[in-house]
Amino acid sequence: MTTTAIKKQVDDYLPMLSPKQQALVLEMIKSFLNVDTDSKRISSKQYNKELDEAVARVEQGKSISHNDVLKETSKW
């Protein structure tokens, strides 16, 4: 599908949505573009600190295996 066709469909469908739905679509588009002005990026120093802390937790056995997570979430 071409960009022009996509834009036309968005223009056609958007007015059919309620104002609340339109706001949700806008927020979704912004999230795709990572345009959240409320969030602040952390420094590389803070990022590395958080990574080191996470690695330490895993090395201490303070983690959950992927299979255990799948088992737990299947109960939801």
Backbone as CSV, one residue per row, in Angstrom:
resi,resn,N_x,N_y,N_z,CA_x,CA_y,CA_z,C_x,C_y,C_z
1,MET,0.848,-1.174,0.000,0.000,0.000,0.000,0.893,1.236,0.000
2,THR,0.554,2.194,-0.798,1.371,3.403,-0.915,1.102,4.361,0.243
3,THR,2.043,5.249,0.458,1.888,6.257,1.507,0.654,7.108,1.273
4,THR,0.417,7.456,0.033,-0.764,8.270,-0.302,-2.047,7.530,0.049
5,ALA,-2.102,6.253,-0.272,-3.295,5.460,0.033,-3.509,5.343,1.540
6,ILE,-2.413,5.177,2.262,-2.513,5.071,3.725,-3.016,6.388,4.312
7,LYS,-2.456,7.503,3.866,-2.897,8.808,4.354,-4.374,9.024,4.073
8,LYS,-4.827,8.636,2.894,-6.237,8.795,2.538,-7.115,7.976,3.479
9,GLN,-6.722,6.735,3.741,-7.522,5.899,4.631,-7.571,6.483,6.038
10,VAL,-6.433,6.966,6.520,-6.420,7.589,7.846,-7.343,8.798,7.856
11,ASP,-7.250,9.625,6.822,-8.121,10.800,6.724,-9.593,10.411,6.665
12,ASP,-9.891,9.290,6.027,-11.283,8.831,5.914,-11.798,8.249,7.229
13,TYR,-10.964,7.486,7.916,-11.414,6.796,9.127,-11.366,7.659,10.384
14,LEU,-10.406,8.545,10.499,-10.228,9.329,11.715,-11.489,10.084,12.137
15,PRO,-12.187,10.744,11.224,-13.402,11.457,11.643,-14.517,10.536,12.160
16,MET,-14.441,9.255,11.833,-15.463,8.317,12.297,-15.288,7.950,13.770
17,LEU,-14.123,8.249,14.314,-13.838,7.922,15.703,-14.334,9.015,16.631
18,SER,-14.622,8.623,17.855,-15.006,9.609,18.867,-13.768,10.435,19.219
19,PRO,-13.967,11.590,19.834,-12.800,12.391,20.238,-11.831,11.603,21.137
20,LYS,-12.371,10.787,22.022,-11.513,9.989,22.902,-10.697,8.980,22.086
21,GLN,-11.342,8.344,21.123,-10.629,7.390,20.273,-9.574,8.098,19.428
22,GLN,-9.888,9.289,18.941,-8.918,10.054,18.163,-7.694,10.386,19.019
23,ALA,-7.938,10.754,20.276,-6.828,11.062,21.182,-5.974,9.821,21.414
24,LEU,-6.618,8.663,21.536,-5.870,7.421,21.725,-5.019,7.087,20.501
25,VAL,-5.585,7.302,19.322,-4.830,7.057,18.089,-3.621,7.993,18.039
26,LEU,-3.815,9.240,18.402,-2.717,10.201,18.411,-1.627,9.766,19.390
27,GLU,-2.016,9.336,20.583,-1.037,8.876,21.563,-0.280,7.653,21.052
28,MET,-0.979,6.762,20.354,-0.336,5.582,19.801,0.700,5.991,18.751
29,ILE,0.322,6.919,17.894,1.257,7.391,16.861,2.478,8.026,17.522
30,LYS,2.248,8.843,18.542,3.363,9.472,19.247,4.271,8.420,19.874
31,SER,3.671,7.367,20.418,4.497,6.330,21.043,5.356,5.624,20.003
32,PHE,4.832,5.461,18.786,5.637,4.876,17.714,6.847,5.752,17.419
33,LEU,6.653,7.038,17.528,7.722,7.988,17.215,8.558,8.347,18.435
34,ASN,8.151,7.814,19.584,8.830,8.105,20.845,8.900,9.609,21.083
35,VAL,7.751,10.263,21.000,7.663,11.709,21.123,7.145,12.116,22.494
36,ASP,7.239,11.241,23.458,6.714,11.528,24.788,7.564,12.621,25.428
37,THR,7.004,13.806,25.526,7.756,14.932,26.055,7.869,14.883,27.576
38,ASP,7.043,14.063,28.235,7.086,13.972,29.687,8.254,13.113,30.170
39,SER,8.711,12.201,29.343,9.778,11.312,29.789,11.131,11.955,29.529
40,LYS,12.023,11.712,30.454,13.369,12.255,30.310,14.335,11.097,30.155
41,ARG,15.271,11.250,29.281,16.269,10.222,29.050,17.247,10.206,30.212
42,ILE,17.680,9.006,30.547,18.667,8.897,31.599,20.062,8.979,30.977
43,SER,21.022,9.287,31.808,22.395,9.392,31.322,22.957,7.997,31.067
44,SER,24.017,7.938,30.289,24.653,6.642,30.040,25.217,6.081,31.343
45,LYS,25.648,6.960,32.250,26.146,6.511,33.552,25.031,5.817,34.333
46,GLN,23.845,6.421,34.370,22.703,5.826,35.064,22.274,4.533,34.383
47,TYR,22.264,4.530,33.069,21.904,3.336,32.295,22.839,2.176,32.643
48,ASN,24.142,2.441,32.628,25.123,1.406,32.945,24.989,0.934,34.386
49,LYS,24.687,1.848,35.304,24.477,1.479,36.700,23.295,0.517,36.820
50,GLU,22.195,0.839,36.136,21.012,-0.022,36.179,21.303,-1.390,35.561
51,LEU,22.070,-1.413,34.491,22.459,-2.694,33.890,23.298,-3.521,34.855
52,ASP,24.274,-2.882,35.501,25.117,-3.594,36.455,24.294,-4.166,37.608
53,GLU,23.318,-3.390,38.086,22.452,-3.862,39.159,21.614,-5.055,38.704
54,ALA,21.130,-5.001,37.480,20.326,-6.103,36.952,21.169,-7.365,36.796
55,VAL,22.376,-7.215,36.289,23.271,-8.363,36.131,23.572,-8.968,37.505
56,ALA,23.805,-8.124,38.499,24.088,-8.616,39.854,22.894,-9.406,40.401
57,ARG,21.680,-8.921,40.159,20.487,-9.650,40.622,20.408,-11.024,39.965
58,VAL,20.684,-11.098,38.693,20.644,-12.383,37.982,21.716,-13.315,38.537
59,GLU,22.922,-12.789,38.749,24.014,-13.612,39.277,23.721,-14.121,40.689
60,GLN,22.913,-13.371,41.440,22.528,-13.775,42.790,21.325,-14.729,42.775
61,GLY,20.853,-15.043,41.590,19.714,-15.947,41.479,18.374,-15.268,41.711
62,LYS,18.357,-13.974,41.702,17.122,-13.220,41.928,16.456,-12.916,40.588
63,SER,16.101,-13.970,39.886,15.443,-13.808,38.591,14.465,-14.949,38.382
64,ILE,13.663,-14.839,37.374,12.664,-15.850,37.044,12.936,-16.306,35.615
65,SER,12.915,-17.613,35.410,13.176,-18.126,34.067,12.020,-17.785,33.135
66,HIS,12.326,-17.789,31.866,11.309,-17.503,30.856,10.156,-18.503,30.950
67,ASN,10.490,-19.781,31.119,9.448,-20.816,31.220,8.552,-20.595,32.433
68,ASP,9.143,-20.179,33.558,8.340,-19.912,34.750,7.402,-18.718,34.530
69,VAL,7.888,-17.716,33.824,7.041,-16.560,33.506,5.873,-17.002,32.623
70,LEU,6.162,-17.838,31.636,5.098,-18.333,30.753,4.067,-19.127,31.534
71,LYS,4.533,-19.986,32.446,3.603,-20.768,33.277,2.728,-19.844,34.117
72,GLU,3.346,-18.853,34.729,2.605,-17.931,35.591,1.583,-17.117,34.797
73,THR,1.999,-16.588,33.666,1.081,-15.749,32.882,-0.029,-16.559,32.234
74,SER,0.179,-17.844,32.051,-0.889,-18.670,31.464,-2.066,-18.818,32.421
75,LYS,-1.850,-18.526,33.697,-2.912,-18.620,34.706,-3.782,-17.358,34.732
76,TRP,-3.357,-16.306,34.072,-4.095,-15.043,34.100,-5.374,-15.134,33.339
